[in-house]
Structure formats: C-alpha cells, structure tokens
Amino acid sequence: MAQTQSSSAKSSRDVVIVEGLRTPFAKSGTKLAKTHPAEIGKVALKELIARTNLNVQEVDEVIIGNTGNPADAVNISRVVALTAGIPQKTSAYTVHRNCASALESISQGFEKIRSGTMDTILAGGTENMSQLPVLLPQKFQDLFGKLFAAKGPSQALPLLYQLFKADLKQIKALLTSNQKDAYFPVISVMQGLTDPFVGINMGQTAEILAKEWGLSRRAQDEFALRSHQLAAKAWKEGRMKDEVVPLPLGPDYKETLMEDIGPRENQTMEALGKLKPFFDKKTGSITPGNACPITDGAAMLLLMSREKAESLGYKPLARIRSYGFAGLEPERMGLGPVYSTPVALKRAGLSMKDIGLIELNEAFAAQVMACQSAANSDKFGQEKLGLPGKLGEMRTEILNVNGGAIAFGHPVGATGTRIVTTLAKEMKRRSVQFGLATLCIGGGQGGAMILESEA
C-alpha cells in the first residue's frame, strides 16, 4: 500500500475530491422503497456529472459500493455507470466491505490515481435496504425443490399444504428471536446484520460496548437527540442542500424527494425515553431511538489527480491525505474507528490534535460514545492499539456537527461516501485544514480517511 506523503506540499499525483453529492436518504419502507438501487445511484451520478460539467470521456473508471447486490444488477456499478451516460468503453466494478463499502470505493480510487494508473474516477455507493431479498430457511428451500420436481397434482398438493400450513408459534419465534431454524422466511436485512463468527447482531455488539464503557440509557438518548437537532438545523440553514440532489420518484415521476426522511426537528427526550430496548429487552439500553435506522440512498464523488483537475479548471473541495483500515474483535466492532484512525493518522503524518472536524458514522449512540471514551484512554491506547498513550480526544464539539446517521440513516453501501462528502464540504465552510471521516464495519473492522482542505 502506498504511503501518503507526510508533507503538505502539493503534488501532481495528489488525489483530490472535485465534488461530492448524494440523494436524500429515506427510512426503509418509505419513499424509496420501490426505487431500484441502480436508479438511486444513477440519479446521484448523473447530477454529479452535470454539476461538474464533466466530459464523461475523461472518466477512467467507476467504482461503487453496494452490500445487497440485486439479482438483476449483480455488478451494480456497471449498471449505474451505463444508465448515467458513462461510455461503454469505461470499466466499472462493485465493491463490498459491509458498512465501509463506499469508503472502500474511494480508497481504491485513491490508490489508482496516486499510482499514476488513472486520472479520473467516479466513486461512491448505493443501497436500497427496503429491497433486500427474503431468505428462506432450509426447510422451505427443500419443500420448494420437491414442489418444482413434483409430477402431477397427487405429488404437488401435499407439498403445497405443507407450505401454507402456518405455525403461529414459529412465526412468533422468528419475529422475536430470529431463530435460524424457524419455518417462515427470514428477512435478509436481519440475517445480514448478524455476525457469522460470533453469532450476534450489530445491536448486540453495541450493548456490549454500552455495558463495558458504562454508558447510560439517558446519555445515549441525549446523544441521539443532539443528532436530530443538528441534522434539522443543517437542513433549516441550507447546508444539506449543498450536498443533496432531488430524486424523482418512479414509476410515474409525479413526485420528487427533496429532503431526507429521518431527521426529526421536534424530537424530544421524553419521546426517546418511551422506546423500549430492542436487542436486550431485560437489561439493555439500545433502542430504535438511539440507533441508526435502516435506510435507502446513494452518494457519489468525483476524484482526480491534482494535475488533471487543474488542467480542466476545477477547484477541488479537498485532498485525500490518507486512509486506513484495521480489524478487531467482531463482538466489539463498534470500536473500529479507534483502531483504523491511528493507521490513517500515521500515514498522514498527523495526530488527533491536528484534526479540526470529525465525521464518525453513528451506527449507535453507544458505539460513538464508546469510541470517544476509548480514544481518550491511555490504558486502551497502550493495551489495544500499541500506542505510547491515548489516541487522542474525539471532541464532541467537532464531531458530526451537522448531525449523523441516527438522524440521516445508514444506507450501508453508501454511507462511506456520505460522511466523506459531508466532511469535505463542512471543512471548506469552516476553513478547517484537516478532517477525519471514520466508521465501524460489521464483522469487526474500522475504516478511516484523512482529508486536507484545499482552501
């Protein structure tokens, strides 16, 4: 992996973000439920091309993150590219790194441009979690197999009877505990959010962190309230309009989605306090209110070498200084940002004290708060990260200043691009030199990217 220069001197092989945009994010099952993820991605990509007046002949490659690959668009990047007007000669491929799929697309674009292999790359992510397929337990699969092989009604009718014989107890067990041997279909979004190595879901990993770091229910709800309030304020003051593009809703296109469906301007502690723990009903503190919602949406970036951008007259938003990925225990996956951030900082020749803004994806309030505590712990830094002391404080006043995923949502394949886009634009507004975009990754990983202002 190429090491990023520790000097801030400009270089022709610097990788710069020319522009970044995203669609509105919508809670699963709402306005984008019937919109194909390739269509969502196409809208974001076409608008990015239009706003930058990009000659598509200049594009060397398209790289898009996605986790729930639809059966009719397995390499969804290619579908998005062609429908957005990218020439057939231009290659495109899809990447999958769970929550960091879109950050992976940017990091791969960074490496290709940095190495001199390419000059112009469109990178991003798209996801429609509303349309994740229904998975059938093995018992159902076996019955369908026998049904398709049946010869005549005498063989088929008994099998059909078995298929439609609903066992209410098994349905209840499925809905309450997600038993793998339950008879009725398991929604893949639930199974996909369960770690196969340790056998617990993402919410349960957040419960572990809440207990280990002594995070109260009230503190988590207060963090969630902050996210909604800041997100609503960002929309009200016009900052989100700088990154969000209108999304026409098919099939009749009589309605256009203009804003996120998620942030609640009137959210209150009282309302949050009424919600019951979802993952540990007896002793837990993680609720639907202090966790990110399942969400649909897309985000795209235009990456170029500095030389290419300058030759075309672009004024970039930011330079990508470095990135880093790291692994940790799957059951504590929420601490991923604390593991990946030192990797990115070392490659950038920086420390946490140099960082002026942070975008840390809010999978759960407890997860973000645990990261803050771990980053500020000398013991954790020494024992877990191999550092002389603590990583450094992730100050709340510079963290997710426009709200985060608890309000906006977390379309898994697109979030990495969303946090980088939001960070780059806010850095420019505030004249901040260095910013950090980071997130935890299901399966026990973390990803981080350091941006440097072009101002």
FENLIN-V774750 format. One record per residue. N is the residue number from 1. RES is the residue in one letter. PHI is phi in radians with two decimals (NA if undefined). OMEGA is omega as a letter, one per 40 degrees, with the letter a starting at -180 (999 if undefined). Layout:
# FENLIN-V774750
((N & RES & PHI & OMEGA) (N & RES & PHI & OMEGA))
This chain:
# FENLIN-V774750
((1 & M & NA & a) (2 & A & -1.15 & i) (3 & Q & -1.46 & i) (4 & T & -1.38 & i) (5 & Q & -1.05 & i) (6 & S & -1.40 & i) (7 & S & -1.40 & i) (8 & S & -1.58 & i) (9 & A & -1.08 & a) (10 & K & -1.29 & a) (11 & S & -2.39 & i) (12 & S & -1.11 & i) (13 & R & -1.67 & i) (14 & D & -1.01 & i) (15 & V & -1.77 & a) (16 & V & -2.07 & i) (17 & I & -1.63 & i) (18 & V & -1.32 & a) (19 & E & -2.82 & i) (20 & G & -2.48 & a) (21 & L & -2.49 & i) (22 & R & -2.53 & i) (23 & T & -1.41 & i) (24 & P & -1.04 & i) (25 & F & -1.66 & a) (26 & A & -2.30 & i) (27 & K & -0.96 & i) (28 & S & -0.93 & i) (29 & G & 1.52 & i) (30 & T & -1.89 & a) (31 & K & -1.11 & a) (32 & L & -1.77 & a) (33 & A & -1.01 & a) (34 & K & -1.79 & a) (35 & T & -1.70 & a) (36 & H & -1.06 & i) (37 & P & -1.04 & i) (38 & A & -1.19 & i) (39 & E & -1.21 & i) (40 & I & -1.07 & i) (41 & G & -1.12 & i) (42 & K & -1.07 & a) (43 & V & -1.03 & a) (44 & A & -1.11 & a) (45 & L & -1.22 & i) (46 & K & -1.08 & i) (47 & E & -1.19 & i) (48 & L & -1.09 & i) (49 & I & -1.09 & a) (50 & A & -1.17 & a) (51 & R & -1.17 & i) (52 & T & -1.66 & a) (53 & N & 0.88 & a) (54 & L & -1.37 & i) (55 & N & -1.34 & a) (56 & V & -1.11 & i) (57 & Q & -1.18 & a) (58 & E & -1.41 & a) (59 & V & -1.30 & i) (60 & D & -1.50 & a) (61 & E & -2.87 & i) (62 & V & -2.10 & a) (63 & I & -2.22 & a) (64 & I & -2.27 & i) (65 & G & -1.52 & i) (66 & N & -2.86 & a) (67 & T & -1.92 & a) (68 & G & -1.86 & a) (69 & N & -0.84 & i) (70 & P & -1.21 & a) (71 & A & -1.09 & a) (72 & D & -1.66 & i) (73 & A & -2.71 & a) (74 & V & -1.06 & i) (75 & N & -1.66 & a) (76 & I & -1.11 & i) (77 & S & -1.05 & i) (78 & R & -1.16 & i) (79 & V & -1.14 & i) (80 & V & -1.07 & a) (81 & A & -1.05 & a) (82 & L & -1.19 & a) (83 & T & -1.25 & i) (84 & A & -1.53 & i) (85 & G & 1.72 & i) (86 & I & -1.25 & a) (87 & P & -1.03 & i) (88 & Q & -1.08 & a) (89 & K & -1.23 & a) (90 & T & -1.53 & a) (91 & S & -1.29 & i) (92 & A & -2.68 & i) (93 & Y & -2.58 & a) (94 & T & -1.86 & i) (95 & V & -2.11 & a) (96 & H & -2.43 & i) (97 & R & -2.35 & a) (98 & N & 0.84 & a) (99 & C & -1.07 & a) (100 & A & -1.80 & a) (101 & S & -1.00 & a) (102 & A & -1.28 & i) (103 & L & -1.20 & i) (104 & E & -1.11 & i) (105 & S & -1.08 & i) (106 & I & -1.22 & a) (107 & S & -1.14 & i) (108 & Q & -1.21 & i) (109 & G & -1.10 & i) (110 & F & -0.98 & a) (111 & E & -1.10 & a) (112 & K & -1.22 & i) (113 & I & -1.30 & a) (114 & R & -1.04 & a) (115 & S & -1.31 & a) (116 & G & 1.61 & i) (117 & T & -1.19 & a) (118 & M & -2.43 & a) (119 & D & -2.09 & a) (120 & T & -2.37 & a) (121 & I & -2.35 & i) (122 & L & -1.72 & a) (123 & A & -2.25 & i) (124 & G & 3.06 & a) (125 & G & -2.82 & i) (126 & T & -2.53 & a) (127 & E & -2.73 & i) (128 & N & -2.16 & a) (129 & M & -1.31 & i) (130 & S & -1.14 & a) (131 & Q & -1.80 & i) (132 & L & -1.05 & a) (133 & P & -1.23 & i) (134 & V & -1.47 & i) (135 & L & -1.73 & a) (136 & L & -1.77 & i) (137 & P & -1.02 & a) (138 & Q & -1.02 & i) (139 & K & -1.05 & i) (140 & F & -1.15 & a) (141 & Q & -1.05 & i) (142 & D & -1.12 & i) (143 & L & -1.14 & i) (144 & F & -1.11 & i) (145 & G & -1.06 & i) (146 & K & -1.19 & a) (147 & L & -1.13 & a) (148 & F & -1.15 & a) (149 & A & -1.62 & a) (150 & A & -1.12 & i) (151 & K & -1.97 & i) (152 & G & 1.57 & a) (153 & P & -1.05 & a) (154 & S & -1.09 & i) (155 & Q & -1.54 & a) (156 & A & -1.35 & a) (157 & L & -1.05 & i) (158 & P & -1.07 & i) (159 & L & -1.22 & i) (160 & L & -1.09 & i) (161 & Y & -1.09 & i) (162 & Q & -1.11 & a) (163 & L & -1.13 & a) (164 & F & -1.65 & i) (165 & K & -1.42 & a) (166 & A & -1.35 & i) (167 & D & -1.74 & a) (168 & L & -1.04 & i) (169 & K & -1.14 & a) (170 & Q & -1.23 & i) (171 & I & -1.08 & i) (172 & K & -1.09 & i) (173 & A & -1.08 & i) (174 & L & -1.12 & a) (175 & L & -1.21 & a) (176 & T & -1.67 & a) (177 & S & -2.29 & i) (178 & N & 0.95 & a) (179 & Q & -1.10 & a) (180 & K & -1.20 & a) (181 & D & -1.71 & i) (182 & A & -1.08 & a) (183 & Y & -1.43 & a) (184 & F & -1.53 & a) (185 & P & -1.03 & i) (186 & V & -1.79 & i) (187 & I & -1.21 & a) (188 & S & -1.12 & i) (189 & V & -1.13 & i) (190 & M & -1.28 & a) (191 & Q & -1.20 & a) (192 & G & -1.19 & i) (193 & L & -1.66 & i) (194 & T & -1.87 & a) (195 & D & -1.31 & a) (196 & P & -1.27 & a) (197 & F & -1.43 & a) (198 & V & -1.89 & i) (199 & G & 1.29 & i) (200 & I & -2.18 & a) (201 & N & -1.54 & a) (202 & M & -1.08 & i) (203 & G & -1.13 & i) (204 & Q & -1.20 & i) (205 & T & -1.16 & i) (206 & A & -1.19 & i) (207 & E & -1.09 & i) (208 & I & -1.06 & a) (209 & L & -1.14 & i) (210 & A & -1.05 & a) (211 & K & -1.28 & a) (212 & E & -1.17 & a) (213 & W & -1.78 & i) (214 & G & 1.08 & a) (215 & L & -1.65 & a) (216 & S & -1.30 & i) (217 & R & -1.05 & a) (218 & R & -1.09 & i) (219 & A & -1.10 & i) (220 & Q & -1.15 & i) (221 & D & -1.15 & i) (222 & E & -1.13 & i) (223 & F & -1.12 & i) (224 & A & -1.09 & i) (225 & L & -1.05 & i) (226 & R & -1.00 & a) (227 & S & -1.05 & i) (228 & H & -1.14 & a) (229 & Q & -1.12 & i) (230 & L & -1.21 & i) (231 & A & -1.15 & i) (232 & A & -1.10 & i) (233 & K & -1.14 & i) (234 & A & -1.09 & i) (235 & W & -1.20 & a) (236 & K & -1.09 & a) (237 & E & -1.58 & i) (238 & G & 1.53 & a) (239 & R & -1.26 & a) (240 & M & -1.26 & i) (241 & K & -1.12 & i) (242 & D & -1.29 & a) (243 & E & -2.10 & a) (244 & V & -1.80 & a) (245 & V & -1.85 & i) (246 & P & -1.07 & a) (247 & L & -2.21 & i) (248 & P & -1.11 & a) (249 & L & -1.78 & i) (250 & G & -1.41 & e) (251 & P & -1.49 & a) (252 & D & -1.65 & i) (253 & Y & 0.99 & i) (254 & K & -1.53 & a) (255 & E & -2.22 & i) (256 & T & -2.17 & i) (257 & L & -1.43 & a) (258 & M & -1.82 & a) (259 & E & -2.33 & i) (260 & D & -1.11 & i) (261 & I & -1.84 & a) (262 & G & 3.04 & a) (263 & P & -1.05 & a) (264 & R & -2.05 & a) (265 & E & -1.09 & a) (266 & N & -1.78 & i) (267 & Q & -1.08 & a) (268 & T & -2.35 & i) (269 & M & -1.13 & i) (270 & E & -1.09 & i) (271 & A & -1.14 & i) (272 & L & -1.11 & a) (273 & G & -1.19 & a) (274 & K & -1.41 & a) (275 & L & -1.35 & a) (276 & K & -1.58 & i) (277 & P & -0.97 & a) (278 & F & -1.78 & a) (279 & F & -1.73 & i) (280 & D & -2.36 & a) (281 & K & -1.20 & a) (282 & K & -1.57 & a) (283 & T & -2.15 & a) (284 & G & -1.43 & i) (285 & S & -2.34 & i) (286 & I & -1.51 & a) (287 & T & -2.14 & i) (288 & P & -1.05 & a) (289 & G & -1.42 & i) (290 & N & -1.91 & i) (291 & A & -2.21 & i) (292 & C & -1.28 & i) (293 & P & -1.39 & i) (294 & I & -1.24 & a) (295 & T & -2.51 & i) (296 & D & -1.99 & i) (297 & G & 2.85 & a) (298 & A & -2.55 & i) (299 & A & -2.59 & a) (300 & M & -2.42 & i) (301 & L & -2.26 & i) (302 & L & -1.85 & i) (303 & L & -1.86 & i) (304 & M & -2.56 & i) (305 & S & -1.23 & a) (306 & R & -1.03 & a) (307 & E & -1.04 & a) (308 & K & -1.15 & a) (309 & A & -1.06 & a) (310 & E & -1.17 & i) (311 & S & -1.16 & a) (312 & L & -1.71 & i) (313 & G & 1.42 & i) (314 & Y & -1.42 & i) (315 & K & -1.98 & a) (316 & P & -1.09 & i) (317 & L & -1.30 & a) (318 & A & -2.83 & i) (319 & R & -1.78 & i) (320 & I & -1.42 & a) (321 & R & -1.41 & i) (322 & S & -2.95 & i) (323 & Y & -2.61 & i) (324 & G & -2.83 & i) (325 & F & -2.18 & i) (326 & A & -2.67 & a) (327 & G & -1.95 & i) (328 & L & -2.77 & a) (329 & E & -1.07 & i) (330 & P & -0.97 & a) (331 & E & -1.27 & i) (332 & R & -2.16 & a) (333 & M & -1.00 & a) (334 & G & -1.10 & i) (335 & L & -1.49 & a) (336 & G & -0.85 & i) (337 & P & -1.02 & a) (338 & V & -1.28 & i) (339 & Y & -1.50 & a) (340 & S & -1.46 & a) (341 & T & -1.07 & i) (342 & P & -1.09 & i) (343 & V & -1.13 & a) (344 & A & -1.16 & i) (345 & L & -1.11 & i) (346 & K & -1.08 & i) (347 & R & -1.18 & i) (348 & A & -1.53 & a) (349 & G & 1.24 & a) (350 & L & -2.23 & i) (351 & S & -2.27 & i) (352 & M & -1.04 & a) (353 & K & -1.13 & a) (354 & D & -1.43 & a) (355 & I & -1.43 & a) (356 & G & -1.76 & i) (357 & L & -2.56 & i) (358 & I & -2.29 & i) (359 & E & -1.97 & a) (360 & L & -2.04 & a) (361 & N & -1.03 & a) (362 & E & -1.57 & i) (363 & A & -1.08 & i) (364 & F & -2.57 & i) (365 & A & -1.03 & a) (366 & A & -1.06 & a) (367 & Q & -1.16 & i) (368 & V & -1.16 & a) (369 & M & -1.14 & i) (370 & A & -1.14 & i) (371 & C & -1.08 & i) (372 & Q & -1.06 & a) (373 & S & -1.17 & a) (374 & A & -1.15 & a) (375 & A & -1.14 & a) (376 & N & -1.75 & a) (377 & S & -1.88 & i) (378 & D & -1.08 & a) (379 & K & -1.08 & a) (380 & F & -1.13 & a) (381 & G & -1.03 & a) (382 & Q & -1.31 & a) (383 & E & -1.41 & a) (384 & K & -1.80 & a) (385 & L & -1.87 & a) (386 & G & 1.22 & a) (387 & L & -1.71 & i) (388 & P & -1.09 & a) (389 & G & -2.76 & a) (390 & K & -1.21 & i) (391 & L & -1.08 & a) (392 & G & 2.38 & a) (393 & E & -1.20 & i) (394 & M & -1.70 & a) (395 & R & -1.13 & a) (396 & T & -1.05 & a) (397 & E & -1.18 & i) (398 & I & -1.97 & a) (399 & L & -1.76 & i) (400 & N & 0.82 & a) (401 & V & -1.22 & i) (402 & N & -1.92 & a) (403 & G & 1.53 & a) (404 & G & -2.52 & a) (405 & A & -1.16 & i) (406 & I & -1.06 & i) (407 & A & -1.63 & a) (408 & F & -1.31 & a) (409 & G & 1.80 & a) (410 & H & -2.39 & i) (411 & P & -1.24 & a) (412 & V & -0.83 & a) (413 & G & -1.31 & a) (414 & A & -2.00 & a) (415 & T & -1.05 & a) (416 & G & -0.98 & i) (417 & T & -1.26 & i) (418 & R & -1.07 & a) (419 & I & -1.22 & i) (420 & V & -1.21 & i) (421 & T & -1.10 & i) (422 & T & -1.04 & a) (423 & L & -1.11 & a) (424 & A & -1.04 & a) (425 & K & -1.24 & i) (426 & E & -1.25 & i) (427 & M & -1.04 & i) (428 & K & -1.17 & i) (429 & R & -1.09 & a) (430 & R & -1.72 & a) (431 & S & 0.98 & i) (432 & V & -1.58 & a) (433 & Q & -1.33 & a) (434 & F & -2.19 & i) (435 & G & -2.36 & a) (436 & L & -2.12 & i) (437 & A & -1.97 & a) (438 & T & -2.63 & a) (439 & L & -2.78 & i) (440 & C & -1.47 & a) (441 & I & -2.32 & i) (442 & G & -0.92 & a) (443 & G & 1.81 & i) (444 & G & 1.61 & i) (445 & Q & -2.49 & i) (446 & G & -2.42 & i) (447 & G & -2.27 & a) (448 & A & -2.57 & i) (449 & M & -2.46 & i) (450 & I & -1.82 & i) (451 & L & -1.90 & i) (452 & E & -2.14 & a) (453 & S & -1.12 & i) (454 & E & -1.70 & a) (455 & A & -1.18 & 999))
